[in-house]
Amino acid sequence: MSRMSNRKKVLGMVLAGGKGTRLEPLTSKRTKPAVPFGAKYRIIDFALNNMMNSQIYGMYVMTQFKAQSLTEHIQRHWRFGSFLSDYFITLAPAQMYRYDELGAEWYRGTADAIYQNLHLVHNNHADLVAIFSGDHIYKMDIRHMIEQHIDSAADVTIAAYPTLLEDATRFGVLQVDQNFQITEFQEKPQNPKPIPGRDTHALASMGNYVFSTEALVELLTKDAANEASEHDFGKDVLPMALDEGYKIMAYDFAQNPIPGQEGLNTYWRDVGTLDSYWEANMDLVAVKPEFDLYNPEWPLRTAAEFSPPAKFVHETSDRRGQAFNTLIAGGVIISGATVRNSVISRRVRVNSYSLVERSVILDGSEVGRHCVVRNAIIDKNVRVPEGTQIGVNHADDRARGFTVTERGVVVVPKSYRFA
């Protein structure tokens, strides 16, 4: 039990309303946090597990765009019992709590999503509010960040990812003093300033925050009254807080300790593009993956689906069911086919004489006989006909209407029907 659990009441709020347009067609019918990942998870599961494993058991999930799939996932698979009122995971869609007279229907930005739900903070008598993004892949013991927040008497603490200077131009960069108190924000700077004493790295904001409740209410109320604001934490609220003298601390994510994990905790991926999504899935199939799904001291929960065991069938010289360096979910049948360096989700079937390499195949899809699938993402419930090649000739892939990324990853949309 961490010290903070005995001293402060913490409410978790997970931002899960993003459109994820750069992930289309995977997000054509679902929000980004609902996109499947790693054979059996959804992207939001990692944020929820970080909260639960950090003993934050009261959570609201802010939803907005294309939320049906996400809503069903949380309602069916992320539930506590009804006896303890402080243990809950509850959806909080945009409900026009504060803008009835203006006719506003949606959350206007990340800060506005919390502002419209400040009554939930008050109802739960929270001392601190942990506001985390629901669309990144990482592990984080939030207790450690909260303890720093308390010990430093901060109004706001921002989780920061140490990034190579040459890469930091893509992020919002935090300038800090020797004590890691934030002194300046830089939005995608051409010449980012390094971490004091660490000339090769800058601190990029991860979009994860711990607020003292009083400061949160004050700042969001001021921001809501500013008609020029975009009502975004990174663009508006936090720069305003710095200008007005609030104490804002940076939390070095690389120092975050994960129980049962050796070495530094440095894996954090924003899977905001098709290429980054594919790469993050491929990270999982390494012999010693940087992101470990198998740590029993940091369990990763998800839907408890009752699938039968995976099965590999046929063993002849030219027809052998086999998989190498691959994640295989429940209900999968590899029938006389070969799968390499891939992520195969629930109830997928790969039929005889087919080859699947460096691909992600989502639930319920089937690859017919004599097919080749390379460097591909196949969304749910796709039937690939016998003899089809995907990822072999990109001109053919584009002619079928498939997305082909800059890295040559071919994306087949959900329930696609071949001519």
N, C-alpha and C positions, 0 to 999 in steps of 0.2 A: 504494500500500500504506500503510495507516494505521500510526501508531506502535504502537497497541495490539496489532496482529497479531504484532509481533515480540517483545512483552513478556509477554503473557498468553495462556493457552489458554482460549477461550470456548466454552461449550456452550450451545446454544439449546434451550429447552423451550417448546413452544407449547401453551397450554391450549385444547383444542377439544372439551370434553365437555358444553357447556351444552345444556339442553333447548330453549331458545328458545321458550317457550310463547306469548309475545306475538306471535310470527310465524306462529302457526297460521292457516290450514291449510298454509302453506309448510313447516312443520316437523312435520307430522303423521307423516311417514314418513322424515324426515332430520333430523340435528342442524343447529343454526344455522350453524356454519361451512361446512357442505356446501351451503347454499342457493346456487343460481346467481345471478350478478350481472354486469351490464355486458355482456350478449350472449354472452360466451364463458367467463367466469371463474366461480369459486366464491369465496365470501367468504374462505375460509382462504388462498386464493392470495396475498392481499396481505401477510399476515403472513409467509408462506414467502418471498415475493420480497424483503421487507425484510431478512430474515435473509441470503439469498443475496447480494443486492446489497451487503450490509455485510460480506461475506467471512466469514460464520459458516456453515460448511459441514457442521457436525455438529449435527443437530437430532432431538429426540424430540417426537412429537405425542401429547398425552394425550387419549385418546378415552374416551367413556363411553356416552351415550344415543344410540340410533338411529344407530349409527356405520357401518352397512354401506356407504351411499353414499359417505361420506367415506373409508372404508378403501379402497374400490375406486379412488377418484380418486387417492389418494396412491400406492397400490401400482402402478397402471398408468402414471401420468403424472409422478410426482416421484421419479425414480430416478437415482442416480449409478452409475458403473461400479464394479466390484468390486476394483480394484487399490489404491485408497487407503483405508485403514481409517478415516481421520478424516473422510471425505466420506460422509455418509449422512443420509437422512431416514427415521426408523423410527417406527412406531406403538407406543404404549405404553398399551394398555387396562388398566383396573383388573383386577388379578390376585391380590388378597389377599396381597401379599407379607408384610405385617406384622401381619395380624389373623386368621390362620388359627384361632386358638383362640376368637376372638369371633364367627366366622362372618360378618364384614363382607365384603361383595362389591363395593361401589361406593366410589369416591373420596368422602370425606365433605365436601370443600370444596376450594377452589383450593390451599390450602397442603398439604392432605393428599395431593392428587394428586402433588405434588412429593416429599413425605415418603415416600410408598410407593415412590418411584423414586430415592431417594438413592443406591442401589447403582449406578445408571447414571452419576451424577455422579462417584462414586469410580472406576468402571471406566474412565472417560475422562480421569481425572487433570486435571479442569478447575480452573483458577484462579478463573474467574468463570462465573456462570450467568446468562444472559439469559432471563427468564421473561416471555413476552409472550402477550397474548390473541389467539385465532385468529378473532375475530368482529367486527373493526372494519375500516373502509375508510380507509386513509391510506397515506402513504409516510413512511418514516423511515430515515435513515442511522444505524444503531445504533452505528456506530463512534464517532461524535461524542459520544454519551452515555457510552460506555465510557471514552473518553479523559477526560471530566470526572470520571467515577467514580474513575479511577486517580489523576488529578492532585489530587483533593480528599481522597484517602486515605479514601474513604467505605466503610462496611460495606454500605450499601444506597443505591441511587439510584432514584428514582421519576420516571418521565416524567410531566410535568404540562402540562395544556392551559390556556392563559390564557383565561378565560371571563368574560363580562360579569357584573358583580355580581348583576344581577337574574336571571340564568340559573343562577348558581352554587348556588342552593338545591337543585337537583336532583342535585348531585354530592357526593362526598366532597371536601372542600376542605383543602388543605395550607397551614399557616401557616409562613412562612419568615423568616429574618433577612436582613440586607443581602447576605450571601454565599450565599443560597439554601439554607442548612442548615435542615432542617425542625425547627420548634419545637413544633408542635401539629397534631393531626388534628381536623377537624370533619366529622361525618357529616350531610350535607344540612342545613346550618345556616340558620336564619331570617335571620341577619344575618352573612353571611360577611365575613371580614376581607380587605381588598384586598392586592395585592402591594405590598411596600414601594416607594414612589416611583411607583406606578401605581394611582391611586385608583379607576379605573373597572373594574378586572379583579381576579379572584381566580384562584388556581391549583387546577384540578380534577385529581384523579388520573386517569390514563389506564388504570391497571391493568397497566402495563408496568414491569418491574423488572430491575435489574442487581444481583446479590448477589455479594459475595466468598464463596467457597465455605465458608470456616470459619464465617462469620457465619450463612450459610444453614443449615448443619447444626445449629449450636447452637440457633438459633431454632426450627426445625421440630421438633427433638427435645423442646424444652420445651413447645411447643404441643401436640404429640401426647399428652403426659402430662397435659394439662389437660382434665379431663372436662367442664368448663363451656364449653370453647371450641367455636365453630362451624367452626374450622379453615379460616378464610378469611384471606387476606393482609390485605385492607383492614380488616376488622372486628377481627381478633385479633392476627395476627403482628406487623404493623408498629406498632400502638400499644404492644404489649409491648416491642418493640425500642426504641422511643423512651423508654419508662419506665425501661428498664434501661441507658440510656446509650449505645446504639449510635449511631454517626454516620450519619445519614440525610440525604441530599441530594436536592433537587428538581432535575430537569432541565427547562428551559424548551423545550417542543416547538417554539415559534415561532422559536427560534434554530437549528433543525435545518437544515443545508444539504443540498439534494438536487442532485447533479450534473446540469447541463443545465437546471435550473429557475431562472427569474428570480423575485426577490421572496421574501417570507416564506413559509415552509412552514406554512400554517395550516389545511389541510383534514384534519379527523378526524371521522368519523361512526360512531356506534354505531347500527347499523341493527337495533335491537332491537324495533322495532314495524313493522307493515305500512306505516304512513304514512311513517316515516323510511326504510324500505327503498325505497319508491316514490320518495320525494323524492331520495334519493341516486342512483338510476338516472336520474332526470330531470336531475340536475346534469350528467350526462355529455354531454347532447345540446346544450348551449349552444355558441354559435359559438366562444367562448373559455372552455372549462370551467375551473372552479376546480381540479378534479381531472383532470389531463392523462394520458390513456392512451398518448400518442404520443411520449413522451420517449425517444429512443434511448439516452441515457446512463443511464436507469433502466428497463431492460426489465421487462415484466410477463409472466412465463411462466405457462402453464396447460396444459391437456390439448392435445396435438398431434393433434387429430382431423383425419382426411383427408376433409373436406367439399369438394364441388365449389364453384366460385365462385357468389356471389350473382347473381341474374338478375332483370331488369325487362323485362316483355314487354307488348306491345300499345301502339299509339300512334294512337288515333283521338280524335275530339272528346269522346266520352263514356266512353271505355274506354282509360285510359292507366296503365301501371304506373309509379309515381313515389313518391319518398320525400323528405322535407324534414327537416333537423335531426334525423336519426335514425341510430342505430347499427344496422348490418346485419351479421350474422354469416355464416359460410360456409353454403352450401346453401340459402339463403333464396330463395324465388321470390315476387316481387310481380307478380301477374298481373292487369293491368288494374285495379289498386286504388290507393288513395292512403293513404300513411302519413305522419303528421306527429309530430314531437317524441316519438319512441318508441324503445324498445330491443327489437330483434327478434333472437332467439337462433337457434341453428343449426337448419337444416332446417325452418324455419317456412314455410308457404305462406299467402298472403293472396290470395283470389280476386277475380274481376272485380266492379266496381261497389261494392266495400266501402270503408269509411273506418275507419282506425285512428288515434286521436289520444291523445297523452299516456298511452301504455300500455306495459307490459312483457309480452312474450309469450315464454315459455320453450320449450326445445327440442321439436321434433317436433309442435308444435300446428298446426292449420289453421283458417283463418277462411273460411267459405263465401261464396258470392256474396251481394251486396245486404245485407251486415251492417254494423252500426255498433258500434264498440268504443271507448269513451271512458273515460279515467281508470281503467284496469283493470290487474290483474295476472292473467295467465292462465298457470297452471302447465303442466308438461310434458304432451304427448300428449293434448291436448284437441281435440275436433272440434266447432267451432262451426257449427251447421246454417245453411243458406241463410236469409237474412232475419232472423236473430237480432239483437237489440239488447242490448248490455251497457253499463251505465253511463249509460243514457238515462233509465230509470225505475227508481228504487231499490226501489219496491214489487215490481216484477217480479223484480228481482235477488234480493231476500230470499225471495220465493216459491219460487225455484229452489234455495234453500239456500245462496246465496253470502254471503260475509262482506262487509259494507259498513262501512268505517272511518269515524271521526269526520270525516275530510276528504273523504269521499265516494268513496274508492277501492274498487272492486269487485274481489274476489279469487275466482277460479274455481279450485277445487282440482285437483290432479294427476289426469289420466285421467278427468275428469268426463264422464259420458255424459248428454246432453240427452234428455229424454223425447220 
